[in-house]
Amino acid sequence: MNLFLKGVLLSSAAGMATSLGAIPFLLFRKGASEKFIDALLGMAAGIMLAASAFSLVAPSIEMGGLLRFGIGFFLGAILVDLMDKYSPHEHFLKGHEGAELKRLSKIWLFVIAITIHNLPEGMAVGVSAFSDQALNIAFAIGAQNIPEGAAVAAALLNAGYSIKTSFWVAFLTGVVEIIGGILGSGIVSISKALLPYMMAFAGGAMIFVISDEVIPETHLRGNERLSTYFLIIGFFIMSALDVVLG
């Protein structure tokens, strides 16, 4: 199979997993407790962290050495930081950041936040298609997208959004990851010499998102200990899967 197409297909499969997490809320037609949301996000963070460490960072160092890894890793973190600073958005439950943002509808603020959060994940899957870590990364991102999609849908319902809107915003998270997959696969398609840089780039971007977006979100409402244990559980699950999948 063409590796570019493989990256697009894998990122599509991983991205659509967000919808699986949102489906129960279509059936039960209600939100969820803040503890439940924080636990889900904590587990998603743990899965992302393990996937970044074992399937992106380690292979990047092995393939390209510390210099190439360092360049890609820091560029990934810096790019997401710049996107976060210069794109108007709000976190899942935080509210508006700046008076000028009040002119924008909440739904678009959520869409922008989700774009910032998930674009690096799609890139990671697309890039990994050119390595032997493709299935590991796709499975990891898909697995963490299920609780993440559930958390997004639950948070939107709790904030007063309709069931239909909550589901479609969660679905858009998956669409964003497909776009990221196309970007990641496309860049590496230009030259395979870019693979260690791009794997490091995706790892740096994902770790920045975990630290800057996901973990702080779970520590806003007094559920720090609960979300930390679920992060550890998520990390263990992905570590075990990494061993099983080889």
C-alpha positions as CSV (number, residue, x, y, z in Angstrom):
1,M,0.0,0.0,0.0
2,N,1.2,3.5,-0.7
3,L,2.5,4.9,2.5
4,F,0.9,8.3,2.1
5,L,-2.5,6.6,1.7
6,K,-1.7,4.3,4.6
7,G,-1.1,7.4,6.8
8,V,-4.4,9.0,5.7
9,L,-6.4,5.8,6.3
10,L,-4.9,5.2,9.8
11,S,-5.4,8.8,10.9
12,S,-9.0,8.6,9.6
13,A,-9.6,5.5,11.6
14,A,-8.0,7.0,14.8
15,G,-9.9,10.3,14.3
16,M,-13.3,8.7,14.0
17,A,-12.8,6.9,17.3
18,T,-13.8,10.2,18.9
19,S,-17.4,9.6,17.7
20,L,-17.5,6.3,19.6
21,G,-16.9,8.1,22.9
22,A,-19.7,10.6,22.1
23,I,-22.3,7.9,21.1
24,P,-23.4,7.0,24.6
25,F,-24.5,10.6,25.2
26,L,-26.8,10.4,22.1
27,L,-28.5,7.5,23.8
28,F,-28.7,8.7,27.4
29,R,-29.2,12.4,26.5
30,K,-27.4,13.8,29.4
31,G,-24.0,15.1,30.5
32,A,-21.7,13.6,33.1
33,S,-20.2,14.6,36.4
34,E,-17.0,16.6,36.5
35,K,-15.2,13.7,38.2
36,F,-16.1,11.5,35.3
37,I,-14.9,14.0,32.8
38,D,-11.6,14.6,34.6
39,A,-11.1,10.8,34.9
40,L,-11.6,10.4,31.2
41,L,-9.3,13.2,30.3
42,G,-6.7,11.9,32.7
43,M,-6.8,8.5,31.1
44,A,-6.5,10.1,27.6
45,A,-3.4,12.0,28.8
46,G,-1.8,8.9,30.1
47,I,-2.3,7.0,26.8
48,M,-1.0,10.0,24.8
49,L,2.0,10.3,27.1
50,A,3.0,6.6,26.7
51,A,2.4,6.7,23.0
52,S,4.6,9.8,22.6
53,A,7.4,8.3,24.7
54,F,7.5,4.8,23.3
55,S,6.3,5.2,19.7
56,L,7.5,8.7,18.7
57,V,10.4,9.9,21.0
58,A,12.3,6.6,21.3
59,P,12.2,5.7,17.6
60,S,13.1,9.2,16.6
61,I,16.3,9.1,18.8
62,E,17.1,5.6,17.5
63,M,16.7,6.7,13.8
64,G,18.2,10.2,13.9
65,G,20.2,10.7,17.1
66,L,19.8,13.3,19.7
67,L,20.4,16.4,17.5
68,R,17.7,15.6,15.0
69,F,15.4,14.5,17.8
70,G,16.0,17.8,19.7
71,I,15.4,20.0,16.6
72,G,12.1,18.3,15.8
73,F,11.0,17.9,19.4
74,F,11.4,21.6,20.3
75,L,9.9,22.8,17.0
76,G,6.8,20.7,17.7
77,A,6.3,22.2,21.1
78,I,7.0,25.7,19.9
79,L,4.5,25.5,17.0
80,V,1.7,24.3,19.3
81,D,2.6,27.1,21.8
82,L,2.3,29.7,19.0
83,M,-1.0,28.2,17.8
84,D,-2.3,28.3,21.4
85,K,-1.2,32.0,21.9
86,Y,-2.4,33.4,18.6
87,S,-5.6,31.4,18.0
88,P,-8.7,32.6,20.0
89,H,-10.0,29.7,21.9
90,E,-11.3,28.4,25.2
91,H,-10.5,25.2,27.0
92,F,-13.2,22.6,27.5
93,L,-14.7,24.1,30.7
94,K,-12.7,27.3,31.4
95,G,-14.8,30.0,29.8
96,H,-13.6,32.9,27.6
97,E,-10.0,34.2,27.5
98,G,-10.2,37.9,26.7
99,A,-13.0,40.4,26.3
100,E,-12.6,40.5,22.5
101,L,-13.5,36.8,22.2
102,K,-17.0,37.5,23.4
103,R,-17.9,38.5,19.9
104,L,-17.3,34.9,18.7
105,S,-19.8,32.2,19.3
106,K,-18.9,29.5,21.9
107,I,-19.2,26.7,19.4
108,W,-16.4,28.2,17.2
109,L,-14.2,28.7,20.2
110,F,-14.6,25.1,21.0
111,V,-13.8,24.1,17.5
112,I,-10.6,26.1,17.5
113,A,-9.6,24.6,20.9
114,I,-10.2,21.1,19.5
115,T,-8.2,21.9,16.4
116,I,-5.2,23.0,18.5
117,H,-5.5,19.9,20.7
118,N,-5.9,17.3,18.0
119,L,-3.9,18.4,15.0
120,P,-0.6,17.0,16.4
121,E,-2.3,13.7,17.1
122,G,-3.3,13.3,13.4
123,M,0.2,14.3,12.3
124,A,1.7,11.7,14.6
125,V,-0.4,9.0,13.0
126,G,0.4,10.2,9.5
127,V,4.1,10.4,10.2
128,S,4.2,7.0,11.8
129,A,2.9,5.3,8.6
130,F,6.4,5.5,7.3
131,S,7.8,3.6,10.3
132,D,7.2,0.3,12.0
133,Q,5.3,2.1,14.7
134,A,2.3,2.8,12.5
135,L,-0.2,0.4,14.2
136,N,1.0,1.3,17.7
137,I,0.5,5.0,17.2
138,A,-2.9,4.7,15.4
139,F,-4.2,2.3,18.0
140,A,-2.9,4.6,20.8
141,I,-4.5,7.7,19.4
142,G,-7.7,5.9,18.6
143,A,-7.8,4.5,22.1
144,Q,-7.3,7.9,23.8
145,N,-9.8,9.5,21.4
146,I,-12.7,7.4,22.8
147,P,-12.5,8.8,26.4
148,E,-11.5,12.2,25.0
149,G,-14.6,12.2,22.7
150,A,-16.8,11.2,25.6
151,A,-15.3,14.0,27.8
152,V,-15.8,16.6,25.0
153,A,-19.5,15.6,24.5
154,A,-20.2,15.5,28.2
155,A,-18.6,18.9,28.8
156,L,-20.6,20.5,26.0
157,L,-23.8,19.0,27.3
158,N,-23.0,20.3,30.8
159,A,-22.4,23.7,29.3
160,G,-25.9,23.7,27.8
161,Y,-25.2,22.6,24.2
162,S,-27.7,20.4,22.4
163,I,-27.1,16.6,22.0
164,K,-26.7,17.1,18.3
165,T,-24.2,19.9,18.6
166,S,-22.2,18.0,21.3
167,F,-21.9,15.0,19.1
168,W,-20.9,16.9,15.9
169,V,-18.2,18.9,17.7
170,A,-16.8,15.6,19.0
171,F,-16.9,14.3,15.5
172,L,-15.1,17.4,14.2
173,T,-12.2,16.4,16.5
174,G,-11.8,13.4,14.3
175,V,-12.0,15.4,11.1
176,V,-9.1,17.6,12.4
177,E,-7.0,14.5,13.0
178,I,-7.5,13.4,9.4
179,I,-6.2,16.8,8.2
180,G,-3.2,16.3,10.5
181,G,-2.6,12.9,9.1
182,I,-2.6,14.3,5.5
183,L,-0.1,17.0,6.6
184,G,2.2,14.5,8.4
185,S,2.1,11.9,5.6
186,G,2.6,14.6,3.0
187,I,5.7,16.1,4.6
188,V,7.4,12.8,5.1
189,S,6.5,11.8,1.6
190,I,8.8,14.6,0.3
191,S,11.8,12.9,1.9
192,K,12.1,10.0,4.3
193,A,15.1,11.7,5.7
194,L,12.5,14.0,7.5
195,L,11.0,11.0,9.4
196,P,13.1,11.3,12.6
197,Y,12.4,15.1,12.7
198,M,8.7,14.6,12.1
199,M,8.3,11.9,14.7
200,A,10.1,14.1,17.2
201,F,8.0,17.0,16.1
202,A,4.8,15.1,16.7
203,G,6.1,13.9,20.1
204,G,7.0,17.4,21.2
205,A,3.6,18.7,20.1
206,M,1.7,16.0,21.8
207,I,3.6,16.3,25.1
208,F,3.1,20.1,25.0
209,V,-0.7,19.6,24.6
210,I,-0.7,17.1,27.5
211,S,1.1,19.5,29.9
212,D,-0.5,22.7,28.7
213,E,-4.0,21.7,27.9
214,V,-5.1,18.3,29.2
215,I,-3.6,18.0,32.7
216,P,-4.4,21.6,33.8
217,E,-8.0,21.0,32.6
218,T,-8.3,18.0,35.0
219,H,-6.9,20.0,37.9
220,L,-9.4,22.9,37.9
221,R,-12.2,21.3,40.0
222,G,-10.5,19.6,42.9
223,N,-10.1,16.2,41.1
224,E,-6.3,16.3,40.8
225,R,-5.7,13.0,42.6
226,L,-8.4,11.1,40.7
227,S,-7.2,12.4,37.3
228,T,-3.6,11.6,38.2
229,Y,-4.5,8.0,39.0
230,F,-6.4,7.7,35.7
231,L,-3.4,9.2,33.9
232,I,-1.3,6.4,35.5
233,I,-3.8,3.8,34.5
234,G,-3.9,5.2,30.9
235,F,-0.1,5.1,30.8
236,F,0.0,1.5,32.0
237,I,-2.6,0.4,29.5
238,M,-0.7,1.9,26.6
239,S,2.6,0.5,27.9
240,A,1.0,-2.9,28.0
241,L,-0.4,-2.6,24.5
242,D,3.0,-1.4,23.2
243,V,4.5,-4.7,24.5
244,V,1.6,-6.8,23.1
245,L,1.6,-5.1,19.7
246,G,5.4,-5.3,19.5
